[in-house]
Amino acid sequence: MKLTFTGVTAGYAQVPALRNVGVTIAEGEFVALVGPNGSGKSTLLKTVYRALRPTAGTVVLGSEDLWRLPHREVACHVGVLGQDHGGHHDFTVLESVALGRYPHLGTFARLTDEDHEIVREALERCHCGDLASRTLSTLSGGQRQRVLLARAIAQRPKLLLLDEPTNHLDPEHQIAALELASSLGVTVVAALHSLDLAAQYADTVLVLRGGAVRESGPPRSVFVPELLREVFRVDGCVVDDSFTGAPRVLLRRLELRGEPGGDSKP
């Protein structure tokens, strides 16, 4: 589903965390939001899943102003894995993932056999079928992250928002989560700290700095040494993965070269 930001400004207590953001994300595109801490990645996602209303500008989902749509309609189209994992700790994993189906049900309707099958499939695809009877409060951080991803997938969204989806995950499940997200055939917008993971899985990288868009484009054209030094304060370069051919980002601290902020190439 196409997503368009036009002149979006948003923030907290009158302090803008985003300033005049304008970008269009095409249907089916995987976009990675990257930037230093406090650059506005999570804030941008919040304006989409309606946790923070923009003070200026519009967020358009498809052809409709997202903030004018009924809540249920947004919930049917937009799946979210956020950073706030509070609540529902006494729910079982099965119950939690099943919550992803409720936006699609009518008032007082019950889950159908098809809904139960969708939930089961989501559990298996996120490698947490064996956790179905456990409560969320008994899970590790990584297990809970996989369950919440399963809930978002069970929602069958057209737009999937992921805020640091690899947090708490070991390398195997980091790869599995991003491979799954990229295989769904839906629009994905993921805030990622790892530039290497962003380069491997994203079609487009959107670099935020100080609440504004600094650069956007394919990973190979965005992650150039000059930008890595300016925005992230690291030396780096893009290389091709010898196994997959995907771009990979190699980084090292500027201080290791004895030339903080220097101009020579990595």
HELIX and SHEET records of a PDB file:
HELIX    1   1 LYS A   41  VAL A   48  1                                   8    
HELIX    2   2 LEU A   66  ARG A   68  5                                   3    
HELIX    3   3 HIS A   71  HIS A   77  1                                   7    
HELIX    4   4 VAL A   93  ALA A   98  1                                   6    
HELIX    5   5 LEU A   99  HIS A  104  5                                   6    
HELIX    6   6 ASP A  113  ARG A  125  1                                  13    
HELIX    7   7 GLY A  129  LEU A  131  5                                   3    
HELIX    8   8 LEU A  136  THR A  138  5                                   3    
HELIX    9   9 GLY A  141  ALA A  154  1                                  14    
HELIX   10  10 PRO A  171  SER A  183  1                                  13    
HELIX   11  11 LEU A  195  TYR A  201  1                                   7    
HELIX   12  12 PRO A  219  VAL A  222  1                                   4    
HELIX   13  13 PRO A  225  PHE A  232  1                                   8    
HELIX   14  14 LEU A  254  ARG A  257  5                                   4    
SHEET    1   A 4 VAL A  15  ILE A  25  0                                        
SHEET    2   A 4 LEU A   3  TYR A  12 -1                                        
SHEET    3   A 4 ALA A  56  LEU A  61 -1                                        
SHEET    4   A 4 GLU A  64  ASP A  65 -1                                        
SHEET    1   B 6 VAL A  78  LEU A  81  0                                        
SHEET    2   B 6 LEU A 159  ASP A 163  1                                        
SHEET    3   B 6 THR A 187  ALA A 191  1                                        
SHEET    4   B 6 PHE A  30  VAL A  34  1                                        
SHEET    5   B 6 THR A 204  ARG A 209  1                                        
SHEET    6   B 6 ALA A 212  GLY A 217 -1                                        
SHEET    1   C 2 VAL A 234  ASP A 240  0                                        
SHEET    2   C 2 PRO A 247  ARG A 253 -1                                        
END                                                                             
